[in-house]
Amino acid sequence: MDIARARAIAEVADKVIDSARVEIEFLEATNADTGTGFIATQPALPEGFSVSKVHRLKG
């Protein structure tokens, strides 16, 4: 991956993190239970279900 592409990906990631930070600050400032909807939330899994992922490096 070239440097320009890696830098662009990092900049987008920074914006997503900044957006999440603002969403959290909004929740805290308004004592709200739900966000603005800008960042989608996932419904909770039914009882008895869990999510786990295993990532393995090849090499």
C-alpha positions as CSV (number, residue, x, y, z in Angstrom):
1,M,0.0,0.0,0.0
2,D,1.4,3.4,-0.9
3,I,1.9,6.2,1.6
4,A,-0.9,8.4,0.2
5,R,-3.5,5.7,0.4
6,A,-2.5,4.8,3.9
7,R,-2.6,8.4,4.9
8,A,-6.1,8.8,3.4
9,I,-7.4,5.7,5.3
10,A,-5.9,7.1,8.5
11,E,-7.6,10.4,8.0
12,V,-11.0,8.8,7.4
13,A,-10.5,6.7,10.6
14,D,-9.8,9.9,12.5
15,K,-13.0,11.5,11.3
16,V,-15.0,8.4,12.3
17,I,-13.5,8.5,15.8
18,D,-14.1,12.2,16.1
19,S,-17.8,11.6,15.1
20,A,-18.2,8.9,17.7
21,R,-16.6,11.3,20.3
22,V,-19.1,14.0,19.5
23,E,-22.0,11.5,19.7
24,I,-20.8,10.5,23.2
25,E,-20.5,14.1,24.3
26,F,-24.0,14.7,23.0
27,L,-25.4,11.8,25.0
28,E,-23.6,13.0,28.1
29,A,-24.7,16.6,27.7
30,T,-28.4,15.8,27.1
31,N,-28.6,12.8,29.5
32,A,-30.1,10.9,26.5
33,D,-30.5,7.2,26.3
34,T,-30.1,7.1,22.5
35,G,-27.9,8.9,20.1
36,T,-28.8,11.2,17.2
37,G,-29.0,8.3,14.7
38,F,-25.9,9.6,12.9
39,I,-24.0,6.5,14.1
40,A,-26.2,3.5,13.7
41,T,-26.6,1.1,16.7
42,Q,-26.9,-2.6,16.5
43,P,-29.7,-4.4,18.2
44,A,-28.8,-6.5,21.1
45,L,-28.4,-10.2,20.5
46,P,-31.0,-12.5,21.9
47,E,-30.1,-14.2,25.2
48,G,-27.8,-17.1,24.8
49,F,-26.1,-15.8,21.7
50,S,-22.6,-14.4,21.7
51,V,-20.2,-13.0,19.1
52,S,-16.6,-14.1,19.0
53,K,-14.1,-13.8,16.2
54,V,-10.7,-15.4,16.0
55,H,-8.1,-13.6,13.8
56,R,-5.1,-15.6,12.8
57,L,-2.0,-14.3,10.9
58,K,-0.7,-16.4,8.2
59,G,3.0,-16.7,7.9
